[in-house]
Amino acid sequence: MAVSHDDWGARFAPTLDDIEALATAALKDLPEPFRSLASDVTCSVAEFAEDDILDGFGMESPFELMGLFSGIGMTEDGAVPQTGQLPNTVFLYRRAILDYWAEHDDNTLGEIVTHVLVHELGHHFGFSDEDMEAIEAAADHD
């Protein structure tokens, strides 16, 4: 049975599992060699970033942070990983992503999740936020 566009009472916000499914699809769609190089990176979805993480970035609202890379980027890692080193992880923050999606109707939720995921994977590859902003700006001008 199709849901009418006017029947909002039957709809629910995307869940943590829904966001994770979008992220998993985005990871599978990465072109080679990026997909292989990111194969050991785990992806975790949470409602919001922890308070200590927000404090570390000087953020007052948990809606300010949609994603976070945790780990050691490939350009900083030694030839042999250190014993006990946790895997690199990308965290996606569901509520912040949904808030952004609600405010920006020019992107689908999948496009936003993919953008945040790719941005955070950029840190895994050794790019800074400034590097990625320059790459995005150059791509926008093409």
C-alpha positions as CSV (number, residue, x, y, z in Angstrom):
1,M,0.0,0.0,0.0
2,A,1.5,3.3,-1.0
3,V,1.7,6.1,1.6
4,S,0.2,9.4,0.6
5,H,2.5,12.4,0.5
6,D,0.1,14.0,2.9
7,D,0.1,11.1,5.4
8,W,3.0,12.2,7.7
9,G,1.5,10.3,10.6
10,A,2.7,7.0,9.0
11,R,6.3,8.1,8.5
12,F,9.3,7.8,10.8
13,A,12.7,9.4,10.8
14,P,15.5,7.3,9.5
15,T,17.0,5.1,12.2
16,L,20.6,4.5,13.1
17,D,20.4,1.3,11.1
18,D,19.1,3.3,8.1
19,I,22.0,5.7,8.2
20,E,24.4,2.7,8.6
21,A,22.9,1.1,5.5
22,L,23.4,4.3,3.5
23,A,27.0,4.4,4.7
24,T,27.6,0.8,3.9
25,A,26.3,1.4,0.4
26,A,28.5,4.5,0.0
27,L,31.5,2.4,1.0
28,K,30.7,-0.3,-1.5
29,D,30.4,2.4,-4.2
30,L,33.8,3.9,-3.6
31,P,36.0,3.7,-6.7
32,E,39.2,1.6,-6.6
33,P,41.8,2.0,-5.2
34,F,39.9,4.0,-2.4
35,R,37.6,1.1,-1.6
36,S,40.5,-1.3,-1.0
37,L,42.5,1.3,1.0
38,A,39.5,2.0,3.2
39,S,38.5,-1.6,3.7
40,D,39.9,-1.7,7.3
41,V,38.1,1.4,8.4
42,T,35.1,0.7,10.5
43,C,32.0,2.9,10.4
44,S,29.9,3.5,13.4
45,V,26.6,5.5,13.7
46,A,25.5,7.3,16.9
47,E,22.8,9.8,17.7
48,F,25.3,12.6,18.6
49,A,29.0,13.0,19.3
50,E,30.0,12.6,22.9
51,D,30.3,15.8,25.0
52,D,34.1,15.5,25.4
53,I,34.5,15.4,21.6
54,L,32.3,18.5,21.1
55,D,34.3,20.3,23.9
56,G,37.6,19.3,22.1
57,F,36.3,21.1,19.0
58,G,34.9,24.0,20.9
59,M,31.4,23.2,19.8
60,E,28.4,24.2,21.9
61,S,25.8,22.2,20.0
62,P,25.9,18.5,19.1
63,F,24.1,19.5,15.8
64,E,27.4,21.1,14.7
65,L,29.2,17.8,14.1
66,M,27.9,15.3,11.5
67,G,31.0,13.0,11.4
68,L,34.4,12.3,12.9
69,F,37.4,10.3,11.9
70,S,39.2,8.6,14.8
71,G,42.5,6.9,14.3
72,I,45.8,7.4,12.6
73,G,45.8,8.6,8.9
74,M,47.7,6.5,6.4
75,T,50.3,9.3,6.0
76,E,51.0,9.3,9.7
77,D,51.0,5.5,10.3
78,G,54.3,3.6,10.3
79,A,55.1,0.7,8.0
80,V,54.0,-1.7,10.8
81,P,50.9,-0.9,12.9
82,Q,51.5,-0.6,16.6
83,T,50.4,-3.4,18.8
84,G,47.0,-2.7,20.3
85,Q,46.2,0.1,17.9
86,L,42.5,0.4,17.4
87,P,41.2,0.3,13.9
88,N,40.5,3.6,12.2
89,T,36.8,4.5,12.6
90,V,34.5,6.9,10.9
91,F,31.6,8.1,13.2
92,L,28.5,9.4,11.7
93,Y,26.1,11.4,13.9
94,R,22.5,10.7,12.9
95,R,20.7,13.6,14.5
96,A,23.2,16.2,13.1
97,I,22.9,14.6,9.7
98,L,19.1,14.6,9.8
99,D,19.1,18.2,11.0
100,Y,21.3,19.2,8.0
101,W,19.1,17.2,5.6
102,A,16.0,19.0,6.9
103,E,17.6,22.4,6.3
104,H,19.0,21.6,2.8
105,D,16.5,20.3,0.4
106,D,19.1,20.3,-2.5
107,N,20.6,16.9,-1.4
108,T,19.1,13.5,-0.7
109,L,19.9,11.9,2.7
110,G,22.1,9.3,0.8
111,E,24.1,12.1,-0.8
112,I,24.7,13.8,2.6
113,V,25.7,10.6,4.3
114,T,28.1,9.8,1.4
115,H,29.6,13.3,1.6
116,V,30.2,13.1,5.3
117,L,31.6,9.6,5.0
118,V,34.0,10.6,2.2
119,H,35.1,13.7,4.0
120,E,36.0,11.6,7.1
121,L,37.7,9.0,5.0
122,G,39.8,11.8,3.6
123,H,41.4,12.1,7.0
124,H,42.2,8.3,6.8
125,F,44.0,9.1,3.6
126,G,45.9,12.0,5.3
127,F,44.0,15.0,4.0
128,S,43.3,17.9,6.4
129,D,40.0,19.8,6.5
130,E,41.7,22.6,4.5
131,D,42.9,20.1,1.9
132,M,39.4,18.8,1.4
133,E,37.8,22.2,1.3
134,A,40.3,23.2,-1.5
135,I,39.5,19.9,-3.4
136,E,35.7,20.5,-3.1
137,A,36.1,24.2,-4.2
138,A,38.1,23.1,-7.3
139,A,35.5,20.4,-8.1
140,D,32.7,23.0,-7.8
141,H,34.4,25.2,-10.4
142,D,34.7,22.4,-13.0
